Amino acid sequence: MDNHGYDDRLAELIYRFAEYKDTKPFDDPDTMKLVAKYQRFMNKNYYDNGLTDELFEAIGKMYAGGDFAPKIDVFGKGTAEYMSKAIVVYCSK
C-alpha cells in the first residue's frame, strides 16, 4: 500500500474513507464509526487529546477545499469532500 507520505496508520484510515466514498453514503453508520475512529486517532496522535468536536468539524470543513483536498485526494478523487461531509455530519450529532 502506498501511504503517499502519510503515517501508515493514518493512510490506512484515509484509504478506508476512499473505499467508502464509492460504496456508502457519507452519513452511513459504518462511515460514522470510521469518522469516530479517525477522530480518536487524530486526537491521540496530533492534538494531545484536545481535538474537540467543534475543532474537528472546522478541520473537516477545510478538507474539502484549499490545500487539503489535493493532499487527501491522492487516495482517490473525491475522498477529501467525502471525509469533509462525513465529519460535519458526525460532529452535528
MDAnalysis code that builds the backbone (N, CA, C; Angstrom):
import MDAnalysis as mda
import numpy as np

u = mda.Universe.empty(279, n_residues=93, atom_resindex=np.repeat(np.arange(93), 3), trajectory=True)
u.add_TopologyAttr("name", ["N", "CA", "C"] * 93)
u.add_TopologyAttr("resid", np.arange(1, 94))
u.add_TopologyAttr("resname", ["MET", "ASP", "ASN", "HIS", "GLY", "TYR", "ASP", "ASP", "ARG", "LEU", "ALA", "GLU", "LEU", "ILE", "TYR", "ARG", "PHE", "ALA", "GLU", "TYR", "LYS", "ASP", "THR", "LYS", "PRO", "PHE", "ASP", "ASP", "PRO", "ASP", "THR", "MET", "LYS", "LEU", "VAL", "ALA", "LYS", "TYR", "GLN", "ARG", "PHE", "MET", "ASN", "LYS", "ASN", "TYR", "TYR", "ASP", "ASN", "GLY", "LEU", "THR", "ASP", "GLU", "LEU", "PHE", "GLU", "ALA", "ILE", "GLY", "LYS", "MET", "TYR", "ALA", "GLY", "GLY", "ASP", "PHE", "ALA", "PRO", "LYS", "ILE", "ASP", "VAL", "PHE", "GLY", "LYS", "GLY", "THR", "ALA", "GLU", "TYR", "MET", "SER", "LYS", "ALA", "ILE", "VAL", "VAL", "TYR", "CYS", "SER", "LYS"])
u.atoms.positions = np.array([
    [0.855, -1.183, 0.000],
    [0.000, 0.000, 0.000],
    [0.890, 1.232, 0.000],
    [0.668, 2.137, -0.932],
    [1.383, 3.404, -0.986],
    [0.732, 4.342, 0.017],
    [1.514, 4.800, 0.985],
    [0.925, 5.672, 2.011],
    [1.011, 7.148, 1.640],
    [1.529, 7.465, 0.456],
    [1.588, 8.834, -0.066],
    [2.272, 9.795, 0.903],
    [3.235, 9.298, 1.680],
    [3.959, 10.143, 2.614],
    [3.297, 10.280, 3.976],
    [2.148, 9.651, 4.160],
    [1.439, 9.701, 5.433],
    [1.926, 8.592, 6.351],
    [1.762, 8.785, 7.647],
    [1.943, 7.726, 8.628],
    [1.093, 6.534, 8.172],
    [1.616, 5.329, 8.277],
    [0.895, 4.147, 7.794],
    [-0.484, 4.003, 8.415],
    [-0.602, 4.283, 9.707],
    [-1.909, 4.146, 10.379],
    [-2.895, 5.185, 9.865],
    [-2.423, 6.395, 9.630],
    [-3.284, 7.439, 9.095],
    [-3.674, 7.119, 7.659],
    [-2.719, 6.666, 6.867],
    [-3.006, 6.306, 5.478],
    [-4.064, 5.213, 5.405],
    [-3.984, 4.244, 6.312],
    [-4.970, 3.160, 6.329],
    [-6.380, 3.704, 6.555],
    [-6.526, 4.663, 7.459],
    [-7.842, 5.261, 7.708],
    [-8.339, 6.026, 6.480],
    [-7.463, 6.793, 5.876],
    [-7.881, 7.576, 4.709],
    [-8.219, 6.655, 3.537],
    [-7.463, 5.585, 3.369],
    [-7.812, 4.598, 2.328],
    [-9.215, 4.040, 2.559],
    [-9.566, 3.808, 3.804],
    [-10.903, 3.294, 4.097],
    [-11.964, 4.317, 3.680],
    [-11.725, 5.607, 3.973],
    [-12.656, 6.644, 3.511],
    [-12.763, 6.613, 1.988],
    [-11.630, 6.447, 1.316],
    [-11.632, 6.404, -0.151],
    [-12.465, 5.229, -0.665],
    [-12.387, 4.108, 0.019],
    [-13.195, 2.948, -0.368],
    [-14.673, 3.209, -0.103],
    [-14.975, 3.779, 1.046],
    [-16.366, 4.028, 1.418],
    [-17.036, 5.024, 0.479],
    [-16.298, 5.996, -0.012],
    [-16.922, 7.039, -0.842],
    [-17.589, 6.454, -2.086],
    [-17.110, 5.303, -2.511],
    [-17.679, 4.662, -3.703],
    [-18.797, 3.675, -3.381],
    [-18.988, 3.368, -2.095],
    [-19.962, 2.332, -1.746],
    [-20.967, 2.737, -0.674],
    [-20.685, 3.796, 0.077],
    [-21.557, 4.164, 1.192],
    [-21.819, 5.668, 1.193],
    [-23.037, 6.065, 1.538],
    [-23.277, 7.498, 1.707],
    [-22.441, 8.029, 2.870],
    [-22.137, 9.321, 2.834],
    [-21.260, 9.878, 3.864],
    [-21.881, 9.864, 5.257],
    [-23.196, 9.633, 5.360],
    [-23.843, 9.576, 6.678],
    [-24.179, 8.137, 7.086],
    [-23.631, 7.160, 6.382],
    [-23.837, 5.750, 6.686],
    [-23.287, 5.424, 8.081],
    [-23.931, 4.533, 8.826],
    [-23.425, 4.169, 10.159],
    [-21.977, 3.668, 10.157],
    [-21.586, 2.911, 9.136],
    [-20.194, 2.458, 9.057],
    [-19.241, 3.641, 8.875],
    [-19.665, 4.611, 8.088],
    [-18.841, 5.802, 7.887],
    [-18.743, 6.589, 9.185],
    [-19.826, 6.686, 9.921],
    [-19.791, 7.405, 11.195],
    [-18.830, 6.724, 12.176],
    [-18.796, 5.396, 12.162],
    [-17.839, 4.666, 13.005],
    [-16.408, 4.966, 12.576],
    [-16.194, 5.044, 11.273],
    [-14.863, 5.360, 10.766],
    [-14.465, 6.786, 11.151],
    [-15.389, 7.717, 11.075],
    [-15.102, 9.096, 11.487],
    [-14.711, 9.124, 12.967],
    [-15.442, 8.391, 13.799],
    [-15.117, 8.339, 15.227],
    [-13.716, 7.782, 15.436],
    [-13.378, 6.742, 14.706],
    [-12.040, 6.141, 14.808],
    [-10.979, 7.137, 14.340],
    [-11.260, 7.845, 13.259],
    [-10.345, 8.860, 12.734],
    [-10.141, 9.978, 13.751],
    [-11.228, 10.427, 14.368],
    [-11.117, 11.489, 15.370],
    [-10.272, 11.022, 16.552],
    [-10.498, 9.808, 17.026],
    [-9.699, 9.280, 18.139],
    [-8.222, 9.217, 17.758],
    [-7.938, 8.758, 16.542],
    [-6.556, 8.677, 16.084],
    [-5.916, 10.069, 16.042],
    [-6.595, 11.018, 15.426],
    [-6.064, 12.379, 15.314],
    [-5.891, 13.006, 16.695],
    [-6.867, 12.787, 17.552],
    [-6.831, 13.349, 18.901],
    [-5.620, 12.830, 19.669],
    [-5.404, 11.550, 19.599],
    [-4.313, 10.924, 20.346],
    [-2.940, 11.268, 19.763],
    [-2.831, 11.281, 18.441],
    [-1.528, 11.397, 17.799],
    [-1.114, 12.798, 17.365],
    [-2.074, 13.710, 17.237],
    [-1.742, 15.033, 16.724],
    [-2.259, 16.194, 17.571],
    [-3.197, 15.954, 18.464],
    [-3.818, 17.056, 19.203],
    [-3.737, 16.903, 20.712],
    [-2.929, 15.995, 21.201],
    [-2.743, 15.809, 22.652],
    [-4.069, 15.804, 23.408],
    [-5.041, 15.079, 22.840],
    [-6.373, 14.929, 23.435],
    [-7.128, 16.249, 23.568],
    [-6.832, 17.184, 22.667],
    [-7.532, 18.466, 22.677],
    [-8.386, 18.701, 21.448],
    [-8.652, 17.644, 20.690],
    [-9.441, 17.791, 19.468],
    [-10.928, 17.679, 19.806],
    [-11.524, 18.809, 20.093],
    [-12.952, 18.850, 20.412],
    [-13.765, 18.622, 19.144],
    [-15.036, 18.318, 19.309],
    [-15.911, 18.159, 18.149],
    [-15.954, 19.450, 17.326],
    [-15.939, 20.589, 17.985],
    [-16.004, 21.868, 17.276],
    [-14.767, 22.067, 16.407],
    [-13.593, 21.780, 16.963],
    [-12.360, 21.907, 16.198],
    [-12.309, 20.866, 15.087],
    [-12.715, 19.657, 15.390],
    [-12.730, 18.581, 14.402],
    [-13.647, 18.953, 13.235],
    [-14.798, 19.509, 13.518],
    [-15.712, 19.926, 12.454],
    [-15.080, 21.020, 11.595],
    [-14.435, 21.994, 12.229],
    [-13.797, 23.077, 11.475],
    [-12.696, 22.527, 10.567],
    [-11.907, 21.612, 11.092],
    [-10.853, 20.991, 10.287],
    [-11.477, 20.200, 9.144],
    [-12.526, 19.452, 9.445],
    [-13.216, 18.678, 8.414],
    [-13.725, 19.554, 7.282],
    [-14.259, 20.716, 7.616],
    [-14.742, 21.632, 6.579],
    [-13.597, 22.089, 5.679],
    [-12.413, 22.232, 6.242],
    [-11.262, 22.664, 5.447],
    [-10.783, 21.578, 4.494],
    [-11.094, 20.319, 4.766],
    [-10.644, 19.228, 3.910],
    [-11.173, 19.351, 2.486],
    [-12.350, 19.918, 2.331],
    [-12.990, 19.955, 1.015],
    [-12.416, 21.031, 0.095],
    [-11.546, 21.864, 0.607],
    [-11.019, 22.923, -0.247],
    [-9.607, 23.306, 0.132],
    [-9.108, 24.278, -0.545],
    [-7.783, 24.784, -0.244],
    [-6.692, 23.759, -0.462],
    [-5.699, 23.803, 0.403],
    [-4.527, 22.938, 0.266],
    [-4.778, 21.498, 0.679],
    [-5.807, 21.262, 1.473],
    [-6.043, 19.912, 1.989],
    [-6.537, 18.945, 0.924],
    [-7.473, 19.375, 0.107],
    [-8.130, 18.464, -0.840],
    [-7.150, 17.713, -1.739],
    [-6.209, 18.391, -2.396],
    [-5.305, 17.636, -3.271],
    [-4.452, 16.614, -2.520],
    [-4.109, 16.918, -1.283],
    [-3.281, 16.006, -0.497],
    [-4.069, 14.773, -0.051],
    [-5.345, 14.951, 0.195],
    [-6.193, 13.826, 0.598],
    [-6.660, 13.051, -0.629],
    [-6.923, 13.759, -1.701],
    [-7.436, 13.105, -2.905],
    [-6.403, 12.240, -3.626],
    [-5.152, 12.200, -3.135],
    [-4.199, 11.240, -3.695],
    [-4.656, 9.809, -3.406],
    [-5.553, 9.662, -2.433],
    [-6.108, 8.345, -2.103],
    [-7.291, 7.995, -2.997],
    [-7.769, 8.953, -3.747],
    [-8.903, 8.764, -4.647],
    [-9.654, 10.073, -4.786],
    [-9.905, 10.471, -6.001],
    [-10.608, 11.734, -6.250],
    [-11.951, 11.734, -5.519],
    [-12.193, 12.803, -4.784],
    [-13.438, 12.944, -4.044],
    [-13.345, 12.502, -2.587],
    [-12.211, 11.935, -2.190],
    [-12.063, 11.470, -0.808],
    [-12.139, 12.628, 0.175],
    [-11.505, 13.746, -0.149],
    [-11.498, 14.896, 0.757],
    [-12.910, 15.423, 0.992],
    [-13.680, 15.548, -0.066],
    [-15.051, 16.036, 0.071],
    [-15.899, 15.053, 0.873],
    [-15.730, 13.782, 0.601],
    [-16.463, 12.746, 1.336],
    [-16.130, 12.816, 2.829],
    [-14.836, 12.893, 3.140],
    [-14.426, 12.992, 4.544],
    [-15.005, 14.243, 5.181],
    [-14.943, 15.354, 4.471],
    [-15.453, 16.612, 4.992],
    [-16.933, 16.501, 5.355],
    [-17.719, 15.997, 4.441],
    [-19.161, 15.854, 4.691],
    [-19.425, 14.894, 5.842],
    [-18.697, 13.792, 5.883],
    [-18.897, 12.804, 6.951],
    [-18.538, 13.390, 8.320],
    [-17.456, 14.130, 8.392],
    [-17.037, 14.735, 9.657],
    [-18.065, 15.750, 10.131],
    [-18.574, 16.567, 9.235],
    [-19.582, 17.566, 9.604],
    [-20.843, 16.884, 10.140],
    [-21.296, 15.838, 9.467],
    [-22.480, 15.101, 9.928],
    [-22.207, 14.501, 11.309],
    [-21.066, 13.860, 11.458],
    [-20.702, 13.226, 12.722],
    [-20.688, 14.246, 13.858],
    [-20.102, 15.392, 13.631],
    [-19.983, 16.402, 14.687],
    [-21.314, 17.091, 15.002],
    [-22.256, 17.005, 14.095],
    [-23.553, 17.649, 14.331],
    [-24.499, 16.765, 15.144],
    [-24.079, 15.523, 15.409],
    [-24.952, 14.600, 16.164],
    [-24.670, 14.672, 17.642],
])
